[in-house]
């Protein structure tokens, strides 16, 4: 991954859980895990109660636009909760890893599974869906 990266903010709780997830998933998805670990290390952290509502965290609903001009709305979830039919996107995907910690208005570069450098811009962050 190259390019400028906007600052990101992650709650201490999310950071701890995502580090555990990354260690457990390394053999299955080493490229994505490596990127996730990089993002976790560069992130500013704070208590969960201090994360502003416009910052993407686990279980946030995120509306974003890609560099191809398409808009998507997903819930950022752990891998076992992922469900494409319900628009639940795993953190262990290139887009999921790119989204964590971003604020509304931020643009982030990410590398898709074909190796192409892409960009996404966060348009809106909403609280998690209630099931």
Secondary structure, 3 states (H helix, E strand, C coil): CCCCCCCCEEEHHHHHHHHHHHHHHCCCCHHHHHHHHHHHHHCEEECHHHCCCCECCCCCEEEEEECCCCEEEEEEECHHHCEHHHCEEECCCHHHHHHCCCECCCEEEEECCCCCEEEEEEEEEECCCCC
